[in-house]
Amino acid sequence: MPQVVATICSVILVALAIFQVVLLAGVPLARFAWGGEDHYLQPQFRGLALLTFLGCLVGAFAVLQGANILLVIPVLVSQIACYLFAVVCFGAFILTARSRSLTERYVMLPVFVVLSGLFLIVAITGHIS
């Protein structure tokens, strides 16, 4: 079960990473992210988008490691990382819930809730076998 959850979580994270790259490339989809006030990613959010891109890739690695799909880092480290990413995703949910953009809230709130839950499931059950 944790392997399926981790795979779903990593696919969502890779999709979010690709979305950040698309925003950085100048595609007019910023209404779905970073406050949703403009169609294009504003310059002040470019660094955060790059950081989010990297965070999504690290999160995908952590969740795959946490479910024993990858075996690179110690078990305790991957379990703690999954708990931390669950908290980060829940924090992103809180910040997105405060967004003035209805479009961003409709699209991103479910994504962050699901990611938070998936990370939590892997953190709790990932190394139990």
N, C-alpha and C positions, 0 to 999 in steps of 0.2 A: 504493500500500500504506500509506504513513504516514497518509493521509487516513482510511482505514477504521479503522486502529488509534486515531487521535486521536478519531474519532467515538465508538467504543466506550468509550474512556477517559472522554470528557466525559459520556457518558450515565451511566456508573457514578458519576462524581463528582457529577453533579446528583442522582442517587438518594441518595447519601450526604448531600448538603446537605439534601434534603427529610427524610431520616431524622433529622437533627439538629433540624430545625424541629419535627418530630413529637415528639421527646423534650422539647424546650423547651415545647411546648404541654401537656405532662403526660400523654401517652399512655403506658401502662405497658409500654414495650418496652426499658427500660434494661438488662434482662438480656443484651441483645446488644451493649452498649457500656459504656464507662467503668467497667470492672471487673466488670460484670455481677452485682453483689451484691444489687441492689434492683430492683424492678419499675419504680420511678419514678426519674427523673433527680434525683440529690441536688443541693442548692443549691450545693455547692462545685464542681460540674462544669458549672454553667450558663454561666459565662464561657468555659470551654474549648469547650463545645458551640457557642457563638456564634462563637468563633474558628475552629473546625473548619468551620462553615457557610461563613464567608467564605473560608477557605483552599480549600475545595472549588470554590467559584466562581472564584477566581483560578487554581486549577489547571486547571479546564476551559478558561478563556481561554488559559492558557499552552500547553496541549497543542494547542488548535486553531490558535493562532498558530505553534507549532512545526512543524505539518504544512502550513503555508501555506494554511490554510483562511481564517484572518483575517490581515490584513496591516496591523497597527497599530503594533507596536513593532519595533525592529531585530532582524535574524535572530540575531545573537549573544546578545542578551538573552533571547530566547525559548528558544534552545538551552540556555543556562545554567539558565534557570528549569525546563526539563524535567528536566535532570540533578538539580537540587535537589529537585524534587518526587519523583523516583525514590528519592532518599536518604531523604526524609521518609516516604514510604510504606513503605520497607523498615524504617525506625526504628519506625513504627507496627506493623509486623509483629512486630518483636522485642518491643515492649512488650505486644502482645496475646498473644504466645506465653507470656508470663509470667503472664497472667491466671489467677486461680483459677476463673473461670467457664468451664466446659466448653462451654456454649452460645455464649458470645462467641468462644471459640477456633474452634469448628466453623464459625461463620458468617463472622467477620471475617478470620481468617487467609487464607483463599483470596482474599478481596477485596483485601487489601493486597498480597499477592504478585502478583496479576494487575495491579493498578494500577502497582506498581513496575516490572514488566516492560513494560507499555505505555508508560509515560513514558520508559523507557530506549530502547525501539525508536524512538519519535518523536525523542528527543534525538539518536540516532545517525543516523537515516535521513531525518529530517523535511525538511531543506532540500536534499537530494540529488535532483536531477531533471535 
